[in-house]
Amino acid sequence: MRLSGKKALVTGASRGIGRSVALGYAREGADLFLTAREDKEGLAKTVEDARAFGVKAAGGLYNAASLEDVSRLMDDVQSKMGGLDVLVNNAGIIRPTPFLEISPEQFEKTVRTHLFGTFYHTQEAVRRFMIPAKSGKIINLSAPAALRGSYGVVDYASAKGGIAAFTRNVAKELAPLNIQVNAVVPVAKTRMTEALAVYYAGEFGAEAGKRLEELSDTERLVGIFVYFACADSDYVTGQVVAADGGML
C-alpha cells in the first residue's frame, strides 16, 4: 500500500491509461478525484471500481483546456478531498491528420488540451495544495512522437514535446519546494492508438495499422505511475521516462 493516506487527482480517467492508473492507485491505498470531459458513464464506472478497493473516490466532468473549468475542479478537490498530494496530467485528444491538412483550429485545440491543460492543472495544484503541504508529486504524459517524429500527429506531437520541456523546467523551479515533477512516455493500446491504427492502415496499408493494434494493455504502465507517485521517487525529478517495452 505505497500510496496509503495519499490523495490523487487523475485527469482523463474514464478509460485507457487514466482508468488503469486510477485503479492502480486505488489498489495502493490512494483516495482519488477523477475527471473526464464528456464520458460521464465511463467516469462513473472508474469511480465505482476504485471504491471497491476501499478508498474514497469522487469525480466530475471538466474541460482540461479551460482555466475556468480547472479552477472549478480545484475548488471541488478542496471541498471533497481537503488536499492533494499527487497530480496525473493525462487528459488528451488526438485526431490523426496530415500536416498540410491540419487547420489552425485543430492545432490550437490539441495544444490547448494537452499543453495548456497540463499548465493549468499543475499551476493550480501547486499553488493551492502542494506549496502549503511542502510536498507533492506531478506526473505528466508525453509521447513517442514528441521524441522521434511520426506521421499524422504534428499537432499532438508538438503539444507532447512541449510537455517534456515543461516537465524539466518546472521540476527545476519546484525542486526547492520538495515537489517532484516527472513525465512518462507511454506506449499501450488505447483509443488514441486505435485512431492512429486506422490512420496508418489508410495511409500505409493494413500491416502498418495492425502493428498498432498489437500493443500491450494499459495495465503494463501502472508500475511507473505508482513509482513516480510514491516515496520511492522522492529523489527523482525532471525525468522523462519511456514505458514502452523498448520501442524507443
Steps between C-alpha positions, in 0.01 A plus 500: 500500500759752386244780459306450820381835635577682172249700298534485123338683209502309168366681194357313204411207725191363327698253286843398377812602687315729739263226610780247551708749699201595715426137587870433556513787746186372674664159543792679667268682743463848349179700523405634159342786313447404136401705197384467143375750246187329365499128587274514804416129490861388467610731780226374731617145435860586588389674821286199595782253429748710701270503801495121493858514629378671817623851418310825460433598141312787339508677167334715238502635146742785424667642190877479547550777242295750702663689787153575637416129508834410657448763769155354569656154512751608763220653706326162491822318593534729800142449616490122446860394565636775723838490328706347221828307502520361145395645164495291180455717190357239264208673323549523126360476150630386161377533143754354257531738205772567241698813583379701200139424588513603868290811549611777738192417708598135535860587585389745767243262651753217525772717652257662741368167623840338554750778571281777637304241698819370659604858582161591649471190719860512617505867593166481682593183690840633603367835618199366686620173648864408456675817615298508825572129554870547410485189283338365185528271200413608145498245220455619142453301180716554194504275191744313274415728205636795697842336519550321167248638251202323346219546249167679527557640848686831462255678729496221759878450492563874531289512814665190645847638422401813685396287796844336513666845512238624748576204726875561512471873558224489761692227681799733530294780650300281739785280627577736793135467604520118527270454201609240246395536134553216254352379172420163351523420129246217488433244230188284539180422319251784553229680302776735379710217358183352350445829314863492386461139385211599274704792364812290440299228329351757266831670425749211502301178476337247729827365641602843631166540674516148643825574685322766704219259581743257665630729774501401867211569735501820705539294819866456406553872563367521854828423674686807374211724602495351848876547526482869409213550747653331804792572732731276296547788254559779752852549359390486136374807315510651151508160331322399179484121508379268224275212607480337159651153510814629330330658196707819524 
